[in-house]
Amino acid sequence: MQELATLTDKHGTPIAVGDEVRVLSVTLDSDMEDDEREMFEFMIGAICEVERVDDQGRAWVTMWWSCGDGNATTSVGLERHQMEIVRR
């Protein structure tokens, strides 16, 4: 059986689903529209709960937005250098 690697933040601190992390950076796609890019950039500095960890070892977090016509979400998979733990 293959052992799963421990997910850590930029300081080497272990991260688990349910922990809160500060978003330090995000990877942006050059094809993004300006309004979509702004939503991702606004996540930088935000504190979000880790919802899941994918097969590549990225911690997925989501921010909710109130819009004129309802709510929207932005989800991003963070690599270790893109986050630091705030709270367990």
RACOR-V436631 format. One record per pair of residues at least 12 apart in sequence whose ideal C-beta (glycine too) atoms are under 7 Angstrom apart, sorted by the first residue. I is the first residue (numbers start at 0). GAP is how many residues later the second one is. If there is no record, write none. Layout:
BEGIN
{{I,GAP} {I,GAP}}
END
This chain:
BEGIN
{{4,52} {6,46} {6,50} {6,52} {7,72} {8,12} {8,71} {8,74} {8,75} {8,76} {9,14} {9,70} {9,71} {9,73} {9,74} {10,73} {12,72} {14,35} {14,44} {14,70} {16,33} {16,34} {16,35} {16,36} {17,31} {17,32} {18,31} {18,66} {18,68} {18,69} {19,27} {19,28} {19,29} {19,66} {19,67} {20,27} {20,29} {20,38} {20,40} {20,62} {20,63} {20,64} {20,65} {21,23} {21,25} {21,61} {21,62} {21,64} {22,20} {22,21} {22,22} {22,23} {22,25} {22,38} {22,55} {22,59} {22,60} {23,20} {23,58} {23,59} {23,60} {24,19} {24,57} {25,14} {25,17} {25,18} {25,50} {25,56} {27,12} {38,26} {38,35} {39,34} {39,36} {42,20} {42,31} {42,33} {45,17} {46,39} {47,13} {47,14} {47,15} {48,12} {53,23} {57,19} {57,20} {57,21} {58,19} {58,24} {59,15} {59,17} {60,15} {60,17} {61,12} {61,13}}
END
